Amino acid sequence: MASTDYGGSGRAYTVLSINTLAFTVAFAAWMTYGVLITFLVDNGEYDWDKAQIGWLIGVPVLTGSLMRLPAGLLTDKYGGRPVFTIFLLVAAMPMFLVSYADSFLGFMLAGLGFGLTGATFAVGIAFSSIWFPRERQGFTLGIFGAGNAGAAITSMLAPPLLKSLTDDGADIDEWRMLPKIYAIALAITATLFFLLTKSRKVEGHAGHTLGQRLRPLFYIRVWRFGLYYFLVFGGFVALAQWLIPYYVNVYTMSLASAGLMASIFTLPSGVIRALGGWISDRFGARSVMYGVLGFCAIGLILLSVPRMDIQSPGEGIVAARSGTVTSVTSEEIVVDDRSYALTPMDALDEFDPDANLLLFPTSEFWHESAVEVGDVVTRRQLLASGISRIFFQANIWVFTGLVFIVGIAMGIGKAAVYKHIPDYFPDDVAVVGGIVGVMGGLGGFVLPVIFGYMLRGTGIWSTNWMLLALISVVSLIWMQFVIQRMTRQADPDLVRHIESDSSAATSGGD
């Protein structure tokens, strides 16, 4: 059982504050490659394709993901204070070595090393949880999880810092100072964390075997929570890194501007996690997850429509009877004594796709003659082909607004998922939190790689939104199925009553 002596609110809140600060720094370091790799490729230092960029961006996330379960087990056994400190110090070394990397393999290996920063989430979740009572777990874990805002710190500060270090690209090799700065920040944070926190660990687990500690792995509920977290956290991590090259390529923005735009997603999504915890405490994690998955599904489906400017064959004009073409103008074609009206291109309004805000796809249509004067045509022969132009602006502010909404939903969802854990597994928060964290972290690793391959295969940037929309819909369907089954098992009479009322309403009954 977790200790019920919560050590006084002052000590508990001090530990929570330091815990959150340390996780913020760790998360900022974890997201370094999203900015750094984009900067190096854009400045011609390395000629990596989109799939390679996806691998490099994702590889630190892989380490952080796979190490979350071991981190949770270590925290369960030794407590959060020594484990968090050691993880930060160990991660600082490969972060420092990034400054000496000069090949794809070198960046890959260094990223695997400093990716350990991502595993601190499992440590912090367990360490924060034991300082507060069960009824305040949602808010507590939401406060700690707000450290996700570290992604926004990197998005906002790393691009201008790189610009300053390299003298606006004049001395490009000075980028190597950036990982050194992050390494120093990790080392300082580790020292402060150890000095300002107090040791505490879960009581009653000292004699547990590894098999007993891993028992939650066999509960399907844990994996369902993992799928939710794969979407709301894995999707958040993936987008925190992917949005920067997205803005650069789709909207032709500078790296610094792209970083600021990406922070509109990452900063609120990270900070609002605390509010998500409070909402989950008040209204229940299950109800909150319904709303989260619904908003994610709608927002992601809307984002899936790519920016486009295409021409397609439209309805043409055919001859009603045989004859000879006597006149062809932009407005009509005359065959013998019969006239066929055309829609000329020069009669259309001047079409400037970037001049105005266009919320919906816009189309225009015109005809182009397929015959000349003197041609003999037969009945049903094509006289003029129709051409349709369809344009979707994907206006940057509408796009960013939708991304902001999805980010808010993901931020609340991250807290709601972890609110489930102490409710269902009060004595296994560290282990279950580690398992769910692994799933979420794997999402953060796998998704950028898949995004890269989908982009390379289709050439369409918005395929990432299509994939995330699919995951959100699957999660929503699974959740609905499970809750219906739970309701039937808990109170079958109530379910029959609801269904009979629904049937009566459908058929016009009272």
C-alpha positions as CSV (number, residue, x, y, z in Angstrom):
1,M,0.0,0.0,0.0
2,A,1.1,3.6,-0.6
3,S,1.9,5.5,2.5
4,T,-1.1,7.4,3.9
5,D,1.2,9.8,5.8
6,Y,1.3,12.6,3.3
7,G,4.0,14.5,5.0
8,G,2.2,17.9,5.4
9,S,1.0,20.0,2.5
10,G,4.1,22.2,2.5
11,R,6.5,19.4,1.9
12,A,4.2,17.7,-0.6
13,Y,3.8,20.8,-2.7
14,T,7.5,21.5,-2.6
15,V,8.3,18.1,-3.9
16,L,5.5,18.4,-6.6
17,S,6.9,21.8,-7.7
18,I,10.5,20.6,-8.0
19,N,9.3,17.4,-9.6
20,T,7.4,19.4,-12.2
21,L,10.3,21.8,-12.9
22,A,12.7,18.9,-13.4
23,F,10.3,17.1,-15.8
24,T,9.9,20.4,-17.7
25,V,13.6,20.6,-18.3
26,A,13.8,16.9,-19.1
27,F,11.0,17.2,-21.6
28,A,12.5,20.2,-23.3
29,A,15.7,18.3,-23.7
30,W,13.8,15.3,-25.0
31,M,12.3,17.4,-27.8
32,T,15.7,18.9,-29.0
33,Y,16.0,17.0,-32.2
34,G,12.7,18.3,-33.6
35,V,14.3,21.8,-33.9
36,L,17.9,20.8,-34.3
37,I,17.5,18.3,-37.1
38,T,15.2,20.6,-39.0
39,F,17.7,23.4,-38.7
40,L,20.6,21.3,-39.9
41,V,18.7,20.0,-42.9
42,D,17.3,23.4,-43.9
43,N,20.8,24.9,-43.8
44,G,22.2,22.2,-46.0
45,E,24.5,20.7,-43.3
46,Y,23.0,17.2,-44.0
47,D,21.1,15.8,-46.9
48,W,18.7,13.5,-45.0
49,D,15.3,12.6,-46.6
50,K,12.0,12.8,-44.8
51,A,12.1,9.2,-43.6
52,Q,15.6,9.7,-42.1
53,I,14.4,12.9,-40.4
54,G,11.5,11.0,-39.0
55,W,13.9,8.4,-37.6
56,L,16.2,10.9,-36.0
57,I,13.3,12.9,-34.5
58,G,11.8,9.7,-33.1
59,V,14.8,7.9,-31.8
60,P,15.2,9.8,-28.5
61,V,11.5,9.1,-27.9
62,L,12.1,5.4,-28.4
63,T,14.6,5.3,-25.5
64,G,12.4,7.3,-23.3
65,S,9.5,5.1,-24.1
66,L,11.2,1.7,-23.6
67,M,12.8,2.9,-20.4
68,R,9.5,4.0,-18.8
69,L,8.6,0.6,-17.5
70,P,12.0,-0.1,-16.0
71,A,12.0,3.5,-14.6
72,G,8.6,2.8,-12.9
73,L,9.9,-0.5,-11.4
74,L,13.1,1.2,-10.1
75,T,11.0,4.0,-8.6
76,D,8.7,1.5,-7.0
77,K,11.7,-0.2,-5.4
78,Y,14.1,2.7,-4.6
79,G,12.0,5.8,-4.6
80,G,11.9,8.7,-7.0
81,R,14.6,10.9,-5.5
82,P,17.7,8.8,-6.5
83,V,16.2,7.4,-9.7
84,F,15.2,10.8,-11.1
85,T,18.6,12.3,-10.2
86,I,20.5,9.5,-11.8
87,F,18.4,9.5,-15.0
88,L,19.0,13.2,-15.5
89,L,22.8,12.9,-14.9
90,V,23.2,9.9,-17.2
91,A,21.2,11.6,-20.0
92,A,23.3,14.8,-19.8
93,M,26.3,12.9,-21.1
94,P,25.0,11.7,-24.5
95,M,23.3,15.1,-24.8
96,F,26.7,16.7,-24.5
97,L,28.1,14.2,-27.1
98,V,25.5,15.4,-29.7
99,S,27.8,18.4,-30.2
100,Y,30.4,16.0,-31.6
101,A,28.1,14.0,-33.9
102,D,28.8,14.3,-37.6
103,S,26.9,11.5,-39.3
104,F,23.5,9.9,-39.3
105,L,24.7,7.1,-37.1
106,G,26.3,9.5,-34.7
107,F,23.1,11.5,-34.2
108,M,21.2,8.3,-33.9
109,L,23.4,6.9,-31.1
110,A,23.5,10.2,-29.2
111,G,19.7,10.5,-29.5
112,L,19.3,7.0,-28.1
113,G,21.3,8.1,-25.1
114,F,19.7,11.4,-24.2
115,G,16.3,9.9,-24.9
116,L,16.5,8.7,-21.3
117,T,15.1,12.1,-20.3
118,G,11.7,10.9,-21.5
119,A,11.7,8.1,-19.0
120,T,11.6,10.6,-16.1
121,F,7.9,10.9,-16.7
122,A,7.3,7.4,-15.1
123,V,9.5,8.4,-12.2
124,G,7.8,11.7,-11.6
125,I,4.3,10.3,-11.9
126,A,5.0,7.7,-9.2
127,F,7.0,10.1,-7.0
128,S,4.3,12.8,-7.2
129,S,1.4,10.3,-6.5
130,I,2.6,9.1,-3.1
131,W,2.6,12.6,-1.6
132,F,-1.1,13.2,-2.1
133,P,-4.4,11.4,-1.2
134,R,-6.3,9.5,-3.8
135,E,-9.1,12.0,-4.2
136,R,-6.5,14.6,-5.4
137,Q,-4.6,12.4,-7.7
138,G,-6.1,13.8,-10.9
139,F,-5.1,17.4,-10.1
140,T,-1.7,16.3,-8.7
141,L,-0.7,14.3,-11.7
142,G,-2.1,17.0,-14.0
143,I,0.2,19.6,-12.3
144,F,3.2,17.3,-12.8
145,G,2.2,16.5,-16.4
146,A,2.2,20.2,-17.2
147,G,5.9,19.7,-17.6
148,N,5.0,18.6,-21.1
149,A,5.2,22.4,-21.7
150,G,8.9,21.8,-22.0
151,A,8.2,21.0,-25.6
152,A,7.0,24.6,-26.1
153,I,10.1,25.9,-24.4
154,T,12.3,24.1,-27.0
155,S,9.9,25.2,-29.9
156,M,10.1,28.8,-28.9
157,L,13.6,29.3,-27.6
158,A,15.8,26.8,-29.5
159,P,15.3,28.3,-33.0
160,P,16.2,31.9,-32.0
161,L,19.0,30.5,-29.9
162,L,20.4,28.6,-32.9
163,K,20.1,31.7,-35.0
164,S,22.1,33.7,-32.4
165,L,24.7,31.0,-31.9
166,T,25.3,30.6,-35.6
167,D,25.2,34.4,-36.3
168,D,22.1,33.9,-38.5
169,G,23.8,31.0,-40.4
170,A,27.1,32.7,-41.1
171,D,29.0,30.4,-38.7
172,I,26.8,27.3,-39.0
173,D,29.1,25.0,-37.0
174,E,28.3,26.9,-33.8
175,W,25.0,24.9,-33.6
176,R,27.2,22.5,-31.5
177,M,26.8,24.8,-28.5
178,L,23.0,24.1,-28.3
179,P,23.3,20.5,-27.0
180,K,26.0,21.6,-24.6
181,I,23.6,24.1,-23.1
182,Y,21.0,21.5,-22.7
183,A,23.5,19.1,-21.1
184,I,24.5,21.7,-18.5
185,A,20.8,22.4,-17.8
186,L,20.2,18.7,-17.2
187,A,23.1,18.5,-14.8
188,I,22.1,21.6,-12.8
189,T,18.5,20.3,-12.6
190,A,19.6,16.9,-11.3
191,T,21.6,18.6,-8.6
192,L,18.8,20.9,-7.5
193,F,16.3,18.0,-7.6
194,F,18.5,15.9,-5.2
195,L,19.1,18.8,-2.8
196,L,15.5,20.1,-2.6
197,T,13.4,16.9,-2.5
198,K,13.0,14.2,0.2
199,S,13.1,10.4,-0.2
200,R,9.8,8.5,-0.1
201,K,8.7,5.3,-1.8
202,V,5.6,3.0,-1.8
203,E,5.3,0.9,1.3
204,G,4.6,-2.9,1.2
205,H,6.3,-3.6,-2.1
206,A,9.7,-4.4,-0.7
207,G,9.3,-8.2,-0.8
208,H,7.4,-8.3,-4.1
209,T,9.0,-10.3,-6.9
210,L,9.4,-9.0,-10.5
211,G,6.5,-11.1,-11.5
212,Q,4.3,-9.7,-8.8
213,R,5.3,-6.1,-9.8
214,L,4.5,-6.9,-13.5
215,R,1.1,-8.4,-12.7
216,P,-0.9,-5.4,-14.2
217,L,0.5,-6.4,-17.7
218,F,-2.1,-9.1,-17.9
219,Y,-5.1,-6.7,-17.5
220,I,-6.6,-5.7,-20.8
221,R,-7.8,-2.4,-19.2
222,V,-4.1,-1.4,-18.9
223,W,-3.6,-1.8,-22.6
224,R,-6.8,0.2,-23.3
225,F,-5.5,3.0,-21.2
226,G,-2.3,2.6,-23.2
227,L,-4.1,3.1,-26.5
228,Y,-5.7,6.3,-25.2
229,Y,-2.2,7.5,-24.2
230,F,-0.7,6.4,-27.5
231,L,-3.0,9.0,-29.0
232,V,-3.1,11.9,-26.6
233,F,0.6,11.7,-25.5
234,G,2.2,9.9,-28.4
235,G,0.4,12.2,-30.8
236,F,1.4,15.2,-28.7
237,V,5.1,14.2,-28.7
238,A,5.0,13.4,-32.4
239,L,3.3,16.7,-33.4
240,A,5.5,18.7,-31.1
241,Q,8.4,17.8,-33.4
242,W,6.6,17.3,-36.7
243,L,4.7,20.6,-36.7
244,I,8.0,22.6,-37.1
245,P,8.9,21.0,-40.5
246,Y,5.2,21.0,-41.4
247,Y,4.9,24.8,-41.1
248,V,8.3,25.2,-42.9
249,N,7.3,23.1,-45.9
250,V,3.5,23.6,-46.2
251,Y,3.4,27.3,-45.3
252,T,7.0,28.3,-46.3
253,M,7.8,29.8,-42.9
254,S,11.2,30.4,-41.3
255,L,12.4,28.0,-38.7
256,A,11.9,30.6,-35.9
257,S,8.4,31.4,-37.0
258,A,7.5,27.8,-37.4
259,G,8.7,27.2,-33.8
260,L,6.5,29.9,-32.5
261,M,3.5,28.6,-34.4
262,A,4.2,25.1,-33.1
263,S,4.3,26.4,-29.6
264,I,0.6,27.5,-30.0
265,F,0.0,23.7,-29.9
266,T,2.6,22.6,-27.4
267,L,2.4,25.2,-24.7
268,P,-1.4,25.2,-24.0
269,S,-1.5,21.5,-24.4
270,G,1.2,21.0,-21.8
271,V,-0.1,23.7,-19.3
272,I,-3.8,22.7,-19.5
273,R,-3.0,19.2,-18.3
274,A,-3.3,20.6,-14.7
275,L,-6.8,21.8,-15.5
276,G,-7.5,18.4,-17.1
277,G,-6.6,16.7,-13.8
278,W,-9.0,19.0,-11.9
279,I,-11.8,18.3,-14.4
280,S,-11.2,14.6,-14.2
281,D,-11.4,14.7,-10.4
282,R,-14.6,16.6,-10.5
283,F,-16.5,14.9,-13.4
284,G,-14.7,11.5,-13.7
285,A,-12.0,10.4,-16.0
286,R,-14.4,8.4,-18.2
287,S,-16.7,11.3,-19.0
288,V,-13.7,13.5,-19.8
289,M,-12.2,10.9,-22.1
290,Y,-15.4,10.8,-24.1
291,G,-15.2,14.5,-24.8
292,V,-11.4,14.3,-25.5
293,L,-11.7,11.5,-28.0
294,G,-14.7,13.2,-29.7
295,F,-13.0,16.6,-30.1
296,C,-9.8,14.8,-31.3
297,A,-11.7,12.8,-33.9
298,I,-13.6,15.9,-35.3
299,G,-10.6,18.2,-35.3
300,L,-8.2,15.6,-36.8
301,I,-10.7,14.7,-39.6
302,L,-11.0,18.4,-40.5
303,L,-7.2,18.8,-40.5
304,S,-6.9,15.8,-42.8
305,V,-8.1,17.8,-45.9
306,P,-4.8,18.8,-47.6
307,R,-4.0,22.2,-49.0
308,M,-4.7,21.7,-52.7
309,D,-5.0,23.4,-56.1
310,I,-6.2,20.8,-58.7
311,Q,-7.8,20.8,-62.1
312,S,-10.2,18.1,-63.1
313,P,-12.3,17.4,-66.2
314,G,-15.8,18.8,-65.8
315,E,-19.0,18.6,-67.8
316,G,-18.4,19.3,-71.5
317,I,-20.7,20.4,-74.4
318,V,-21.6,17.9,-77.1
319,A,-23.3,18.4,-80.5
320,A,-27.0,17.9,-80.5
321,R,-26.9,17.0,-84.2
322,S,-24.4,16.6,-87.0
323,G,-23.2,19.7,-88.9
324,T,-20.3,22.1,-89.7
325,V,-18.7,24.4,-87.3
326,T,-19.2,28.0,-88.6
327,S,-18.0,30.1,-85.6
328,V,-15.9,29.6,-82.5
329,T,-15.4,32.3,-79.8
330,S,-14.7,32.2,-76.1
331,E,-18.4,32.5,-75.4
332,E,-20.1,30.3,-78.0
333,I,-19.7,27.7,-80.7
334,V,-22.0,27.7,-83.7
335,V,-22.8,24.5,-85.7
336,D,-24.8,25.4,-88.8
337,D,-27.6,27.5,-87.4
338,R,-27.4,26.2,-83.8
339,S,-25.5,28.1,-81.1
340,Y,-23.8,26.5,-78.0
341,A,-23.0,28.8,-75.1
342,L,-19.7,28.5,-73.3
343,T,-18.4,29.6,-69.9
344,P,-15.2,31.5,-70.8
345,M,-12.3,31.7,-68.5
346,D,-11.9,35.4,-69.0
347,A,-15.5,35.9,-67.6
348,L,-14.5,34.5,-64.2
349,D,-13.7,36.8,-61.3
350,E,-10.0,37.3,-60.8
351,F,-9.0,34.3,-58.6
352,D,-6.4,35.1,-56.0
353,P,-6.3,32.2,-53.6
354,D,-4.1,33.9,-51.0
355,A,-5.9,37.3,-51.0
356,N,-8.8,36.4,-48.7
357,L,-9.7,34.0,-46.0
358,L,-11.3,30.9,-47.5
359,L,-12.7,28.6,-44.9
360,F,-14.1,26.0,-47.4
361,P,-12.9,24.5,-50.7
362,T,-13.5,27.0,-53.6
363,S,-14.1,26.0,-57.2
364,E,-14.4,27.6,-60.6
365,F,-15.4,26.2,-64.0
366,W,-14.9,27.1,-67.6
367,H,-15.0,25.6,-71.1
368,E,-12.3,25.2,-73.7
369,S,-13.2,24.6,-77.4
370,A,-12.3,21.2,-78.8
371,V,-13.2,22.1,-82.4
372,E,-12.2,24.7,-85.1
373,V,-14.2,26.6,-87.8
374,G,-14.8,24.3,-90.7
375,D,-14.8,21.1,-88.7
376,V,-17.5,18.6,-89.6
377,V,-19.0,17.1,-86.4
378,T,-21.3,14.2,-85.7
379,R,-24.1,14.0,-83.2
380,R,-22.9,13.6,-79.6
381,Q,-19.3,14.7,-80.6
382,L,-17.5,16.8,-78.0
383,L,-17.5,20.5,-78.9
384,A,-16.0,22.0,-75.8
385,S,-14.4,20.3,-72.8
386,G,-15.3,21.4,-69.3
387,I,-12.5,22.2,-66.8
388,S,-13.1,22.4,-63.0
389,R,-10.5,23.9,-60.7
390,I,-10.8,23.1,-57.0
391,F,-8.8,25.0,-54.5
392,F,-8.5,24.6,-50.7
393,Q,-6.5,27.2,-49.0
394,A,-6.0,25.5,-45.6
395,N,-5.6,29.0,-44.3
396,I,-2.8,29.0,-41.8
397,W,-4.9,30.7,-39.0
398,V,-7.8,28.3,-39.4
399,F,-5.3,25.4,-39.5
400,T,-3.5,26.7,-36.4
401,G,-6.9,27.2,-34.6
402,L,-7.8,23.5,-35.2
403,V,-4.4,22.4,-34.1
404,F,-4.8,24.5,-30.9
405,I,-8.2,22.8,-30.2
406,V,-6.7,19.3,-30.8
407,G,-3.8,20.2,-28.5
408,I,-6.1,21.3,-25.7
409,A,-8.1,18.1,-26.1
410,M,-4.9,16.1,-25.9
411,G,-3.6,18.0,-22.9
412,I,-6.9,17.3,-21.0
413,G,-6.8,13.7,-22.2
414,K,-3.3,13.1,-20.8
415,A,-4.5,14.0,-17.4
416,A,-7.7,12.0,-17.7
417,V,-5.8,8.8,-18.7
418,Y,-3.6,9.0,-15.6
419,K,-6.6,9.8,-13.4
420,H,-7.8,6.3,-14.3
421,I,-4.6,4.6,-12.9
422,P,-4.9,5.4,-9.1
423,D,-8.6,4.7,-9.3
424,Y,-8.2,1.2,-10.7
425,F,-4.7,0.3,-9.6
426,P,-4.0,2.3,-6.3
427,D,-1.1,0.1,-5.2
428,D,0.5,-0.2,-8.7
429,V,0.7,3.4,-9.8
430,A,4.4,3.2,-10.7
431,V,4.2,0.0,-12.7
432,V,0.9,0.8,-14.5
433,G,2.0,4.3,-15.0
434,G,5.2,2.9,-16.6
435,I,3.3,0.6,-18.9
436,V,0.9,3.2,-20.0
437,G,3.8,5.6,-20.4
438,V,5.6,3.1,-22.6
439,M,2.6,2.9,-24.9
440,G,2.4,6.7,-25.1
441,G,6.1,7.1,-25.6
442,L,6.1,4.5,-28.3
443,G,3.5,6.6,-30.1
444,G,5.8,9.5,-29.9
445,F,8.5,7.4,-31.5
446,V,6.6,5.4,-34.1
447,L,4.3,8.2,-35.3
448,P,7.0,10.6,-36.7
449,V,8.6,7.6,-38.5
450,I,5.3,6.6,-40.0
451,F,4.6,10.3,-40.8
452,G,7.9,10.3,-42.7
453,Y,7.2,7.2,-44.7
454,M,3.6,8.3,-45.5
455,L,4.8,11.6,-46.7
456,R,7.5,10.0,-48.9
457,G,5.0,7.6,-50.3
458,T,2.1,10.0,-51.0
459,G,3.7,13.4,-51.1
460,I,0.8,14.7,-49.0
461,W,1.7,16.4,-45.7
462,S,-1.7,16.0,-44.2
463,T,-1.5,12.2,-44.1
464,N,-0.3,12.5,-40.5
465,W,-3.7,13.9,-39.5
466,M,-5.5,11.1,-41.3
467,L,-3.6,8.5,-39.2
468,L,-4.3,10.3,-35.9
469,A,-8.0,10.6,-36.8
470,L,-8.2,6.9,-37.4
471,I,-6.6,6.2,-34.0
472,S,-9.0,8.5,-32.2
473,V,-12.0,6.9,-33.9
474,V,-10.8,3.4,-33.0
475,S,-10.2,4.5,-29.4
476,L,-13.7,6.1,-29.1
477,I,-15.3,2.9,-30.5
478,W,-13.4,0.7,-28.1
479,M,-14.3,2.9,-25.2
480,Q,-18.0,2.9,-26.1
481,F,-18.0,-0.9,-26.5
482,V,-16.3,-1.5,-23.1
483,I,-18.6,0.9,-21.2
484,Q,-21.7,-0.7,-22.8
485,R,-20.5,-4.1,-21.7
486,M,-19.7,-2.8,-18.1
487,T,-23.1,-1.3,-17.9
488,R,-24.8,-4.5,-18.9
489,Q,-22.9,-6.5,-16.4
490,A,-23.5,-4.0,-13.6
491,D,-27.2,-3.4,-14.1
492,P,-28.8,-5.3,-17.0
493,D,-32.3,-4.1,-16.0
494,L,-31.2,-0.5,-16.4
495,V,-29.8,-1.2,-19.8
496,R,-33.0,-2.9,-20.9
497,H,-35.0,0.0,-19.6
498,I,-32.9,2.5,-21.5
499,E,-33.1,0.5,-24.7
500,S,-36.9,0.1,-24.4
501,D,-37.3,3.8,-23.8
502,S,-35.1,4.5,-26.8
503,S,-37.1,2.1,-29.0
504,A,-40.4,3.7,-27.8
505,A,-39.1,7.2,-28.6
506,T,-38.0,6.1,-32.0
507,S,-41.4,4.6,-32.8
508,G,-43.3,7.6,-31.5
509,G,-44.1,6.3,-28.0
510,D,-44.0,8.3,-24.8
